[in-house]
Amino acid sequence: MTLSVEVYYALPEVKSAVRALSLGEGVTLREAIEASGLLAQFPEIDLSMQKVGVFGKI
């Protein structure tokens, strides 16, 4: 089974990006973020320090 996932990165100033992905069942939030390519595009993202959310919930 595959899951349709959208990964967003947004800041109030100007930067924002969204990636639509199809990933395998059981994928973790971190794996989805890594698969999105957003970490390479926005090197300021530090998953060890920043919080993430699902549907606006941390």
Steps between C-alpha positions, in 0.01 A plus 500: 500500500623851427416818684454840340685752714559873471794654681488877555765743616374850563615815673300818548758707311545364146624143481253221448501171316282194462583154368245231414634147546383140474667299774472149636282405793678540833714794394596727789457876510877544483525268197230700321682826570828352378337358185349840419839657424414802714798444730735550205308803373483666842821414688387711796254224592639306796268214593688442824399850616183596313153370569282350230128447484227301331187693403626796702556296819852469639 
